[in-house]
Amino acid sequence: MDVKETPARPVELHIDELVLEGFDPGDVTAVADGMREQLARRLAERGVPESVVERGEVDALEALELRPATSPHAVGRAAGDSLHGAFER
């Protein structure tokens, strides 16, 4: 049986507000970069969850709780994983 790959669809993600509690102002860029990288990686590996495709958008996600990490960049990667996981729910 032949399996056809579905062509990738462009994805536009707009985060209106990202609230980070307990971080130094200088850490914000590292957290955002880590989150961006991890989300891009997860979307490339797993695609856009069908639930998001069907709805077309996600209005809001609240309070992702993350375990402490060694660096702001690692916190961002963990946030990217959590965000993608929230899309799948």
NUTITOR-609854 format. One record per residue: x, y, z of N, C-alpha, C in turn; residue in one letter. Coordinates in Angstrom, 1 decimal, always signed. Layout:
<sites>
n_c1; n_c2; n_c3; ca_c1; ca_c2; ca_c3; c_c1; c_c2; c_c3; resn
X; Y; Z; X; Y; Z; X; Y; Z; A
...
</sites>
This chain:
<sites>
n_c1; n_c2; n_c3; ca_c1; ca_c2; ca_c3; c_c1; c_c2; c_c3; resn
+0.8; -1.2; +0.0; +0.0; +0.0; +0.0; +0.9; +1.2; +0.0; M
+0.6; +2.2; -0.9; +1.4; +3.4; -1.0; +0.8; +4.4; +0.1; D
+1.7; +5.1; +0.7; +1.3; +6.1; +1.7; +1.7; +7.4; +1.2; V
+0.8; +8.3; +1.0; +1.1; +9.7; +0.5; +1.3; +10.6; +1.7; K
+2.3; +11.4; +1.6; +2.6; +12.4; +2.7; +1.7; +13.6; +2.5; E
+1.1; +14.1; +3.5; +0.3; +15.3; +3.4; +1.3; +16.5; +3.4; T
+1.0; +17.3; +2.4; +1.9; +18.5; +2.3; +1.8; +19.4; +3.6; P
+2.9; +19.9; +4.0; +2.9; +20.8; +5.2; +2.1; +22.0; +5.0; A
+1.3; +22.4; +6.0; +0.6; +23.6; +5.9; +1.3; +24.7; +6.6; R
+1.2; +25.9; +6.1; +1.9; +27.0; +6.9; +1.1; +27.2; +8.2; P
+1.9; +27.5; +9.3; +1.3; +27.8; +10.6; +1.7; +29.2; +11.0; V
+0.7; +29.9; +11.5; +1.0; +31.2; +12.1; +0.6; +31.1; +13.5; E
+1.5; +31.4; +14.4; +1.2; +31.4; +15.8; +1.5; +32.8; +16.4; L
+0.5; +33.3; +17.0; +0.6; +34.7; +17.6; +0.4; +34.5; +19.1; H
+1.4; +34.9; +19.9; +1.2; +34.9; +21.3; +1.1; +36.3; +21.7; I
-0.1; +36.7; +22.1; -0.4; +38.1; +22.4; +0.3; +38.5; +23.7; D
+0.3; +37.6; +24.7; +0.9; +38.0; +26.0; +1.5; +36.7; +26.6; E
+2.7; +36.9; +27.0; +3.4; +35.8; +27.7; +3.9; +36.4; +29.1; L
+3.3; +35.9; +30.1; +3.6; +36.4; +31.5; +4.5; +35.4; +32.1; V
+5.7; +35.9; +32.5; +6.7; +35.1; +33.2; +6.9; +35.7; +34.6; L
+6.6; +34.8; +35.6; +6.8; +35.2; +37.0; +8.1; +34.6; +37.5; E
+8.8; +35.4; +38.2; +10.0; +34.9; +38.9; +11.3; +34.9; +38.0; G
+11.2; +35.6; +36.9; +12.4; +35.7; +36.0; +12.9; +37.1; +36.0; F
+14.2; +37.2; +35.8; +14.8; +38.6; +35.6; +14.4; +39.1; +34.3; D
+14.2; +40.4; +34.1; +13.8; +41.0; +32.8; +14.8; +40.5; +31.7; P
+16.0; +40.3; +32.0; +17.0; +39.9; +31.0; +16.8; +38.5; +30.5; G
+16.1; +37.7; +31.2; +15.8; +36.3; +30.8; +14.7; +36.1; +29.8; D
+13.9; +37.1; +29.6; +12.7; +37.0; +28.8; +13.1; +36.5; +27.4; V
+14.1; +37.1; +26.8; +14.4; +36.7; +25.4; +14.9; +35.3; +25.3; T
+15.6; +34.8; +26.3; +16.1; +33.4; +26.3; +14.9; +32.5; +26.5; A
+14.0; +32.8; +27.3; +12.8; +32.0; +27.5; +12.0; +31.9; +26.2; V
+11.7; +33.1; +25.6; +11.0; +33.2; +24.3; +11.7; +32.4; +23.2; A
+13.0; +32.5; +23.1; +13.8; +31.8; +22.1; +13.6; +30.3; +22.3; D
+13.8; +29.8; +23.5; +13.7; +28.4; +23.8; +12.3; +27.9; +23.4; G
+11.3; +28.7; +23.8; +9.9; +28.3; +23.5; +9.7; +28.2; +22.0; M
+10.1; +29.2; +21.2; +10.0; +29.3; +19.8; +10.6; +28.1; +19.1; R
+11.9; +27.8; +19.5; +12.6; +26.7; +19.0; +11.9; +25.3; +19.2; E
+11.5; +25.1; +20.4; +10.8; +23.9; +20.8; +9.5; +23.7; +20.1; Q
+8.7; +24.8; +20.0; +7.4; +24.7; +19.3; +7.7; +24.3; +17.8; L
+8.6; +25.0; +17.2; +8.9; +24.7; +15.8; +9.3; +23.2; +15.7; A
+10.1; +22.7; +16.6; +10.6; +21.3; +16.5; +9.4; +20.4; +16.7; R
+8.5; +20.6; +17.6; +7.4; +19.8; +17.9; +6.4; +19.8; +16.7; R
+6.2; +21.0; +16.1; +5.3; +21.1; +15.0; +5.9; +20.4; +13.8; L
+7.2; +20.5; +13.6; +7.8; +19.8; +12.5; +7.7; +18.3; +12.7; A
+7.9; +17.8; +13.9; +7.9; +16.4; +14.2; +6.5; +15.8; +14.2; E
+5.6; +16.5; +14.8; +4.2; +15.9; +15.0; +3.1; +16.6; +14.3; R
+3.5; +17.7; +13.7; +2.5; +18.5; +12.9; +1.5; +19.3; +13.9; G
+0.6; +19.9; +13.2; -0.4; +20.7; +14.0; -1.5; +19.7; +14.4; V
-1.8; +19.6; +15.7; -2.8; +18.7; +16.2; -4.1; +18.9; +15.4; P
-4.8; +17.8; +15.1; -6.1; +17.9; +14.4; -7.1; +18.8; +15.0; E
-7.1; +18.7; +16.4; -8.1; +19.6; +17.1; -7.9; +21.0; +16.8; S
-6.7; +21.5; +16.6; -6.4; +22.9; +16.3; -6.8; +23.1; +14.9; V
-6.5; +22.2; +14.0; -6.8; +22.4; +12.6; -8.3; +22.5; +12.4; V
-9.1; +21.7; +13.2; -10.5; +21.7; +13.1; -11.1; +23.1; +13.6; E
-10.6; +23.5; +14.7; -11.1; +24.8; +15.3; -10.5; +26.0; +14.5; R
-9.3; +25.9; +14.0; -8.7; +27.0; +13.3; -7.9; +28.0; +14.2; G
-8.2; +28.0; +15.5; -7.5; +28.8; +16.4; -7.7; +28.3; +17.8; E
-6.9; +28.8; +18.7; -7.0; +28.5; +20.1; -7.0; +29.9; +20.8; V
-8.1; +30.2; +21.4; -8.3; +31.5; +22.0; -7.3; +31.8; +23.1; D
-7.1; +30.9; +24.0; -6.3; +31.2; +25.2; -5.8; +29.9; +25.8; A
-4.7; +29.9; +26.3; -4.2; +28.9; +27.2; -3.7; +29.5; +28.5; L
-4.1; +29.0; +29.6; -3.8; +29.6; +30.9; -2.7; +28.8; +31.6; E
-1.9; +29.5; +32.3; -1.0; +29.0; +33.3; -0.4; +27.6; +33.1; A
+0.6; +27.6; +32.2; +1.4; +26.4; +32.1; +2.3; +26.3; +33.3; L
+2.3; +25.2; +34.0; +3.1; +25.0; +35.2; +4.3; +24.2; +34.7; E
+5.5; +24.7; +35.0; +6.7; +24.1; +34.6; +7.6; +23.7; +35.8; L
+8.4; +22.7; +35.6; +9.3; +22.3; +36.6; +10.5; +23.3; +36.5; R
+11.2; +23.5; +37.6; +12.4; +24.3; +37.5; +13.4; +23.8; +36.5; P
+14.1; +24.6; +35.8; +15.1; +24.2; +34.8; +16.4; +24.9; +35.1; A
+17.4; +24.5; +34.5; +18.8; +25.0; +34.7; +19.0; +26.4; +34.1; T
+18.2; +26.7; +33.1; +18.5; +28.0; +32.4; +17.1; +28.5; +31.9; S
+17.1; +29.8; +31.6; +15.9; +30.4; +31.0; +15.5; +29.8; +29.7; P
+16.6; +29.4; +28.9; +16.3; +28.8; +27.6; +15.7; +27.4; +27.8; H
+16.1; +26.7; +28.8; +15.5; +25.4; +29.1; +14.1; +25.5; +29.5; A
+13.8; +26.6; +30.3; +12.4; +26.8; +30.7; +11.6; +27.1; +29.4; V
+12.1; +27.8; +28.5; +11.4; +28.1; +27.2; +11.1; +26.8; +26.5; G
+12.1; +25.9; +26.4; +11.9; +24.7; +25.7; +10.8; +23.9; +26.4; R
+10.8; +23.8; +27.7; +9.8; +23.1; +28.5; +8.4; +23.8; +28.2; A
+8.4; +25.1; +28.1; +7.1; +25.8; +27.8; +6.6; +25.4; +26.4; A
+7.5; +25.3; +25.5; +7.2; +24.9; +24.1; +6.6; +23.5; +24.1; G
+7.2; +22.6; +24.9; +6.6; +21.2; +25.0; +5.2; +21.3; +25.6; D
+5.1; +22.1; +26.7; +3.8; +22.2; +27.4; +2.7; +22.8; +26.5; S
+3.1; +23.8; +25.7; +2.2; +24.5; +24.8; +1.7; +23.5; +23.7; L
+2.6; +22.8; +23.1; +2.2; +21.8; +22.1; +1.3; +20.7; +22.7; H
+1.7; +20.3; +23.9; +0.8; +19.3; +24.6; -0.6; +19.8; +24.8; G
-0.7; +21.1; +25.2; -2.0; +21.7; +25.4; -2.8; +21.8; +24.1; A
-2.1; +22.0; +23.0; -2.8; +22.0; +21.7; -3.4; +20.6; +21.4; F
-2.7; +19.6; +21.9; -3.2; +18.2; +21.6; -4.4; +17.8; +22.4; E
-4.6; +18.5; +23.5; -5.7; +18.2; +24.4; -7.0; +18.8; +24.0; R
</sites>
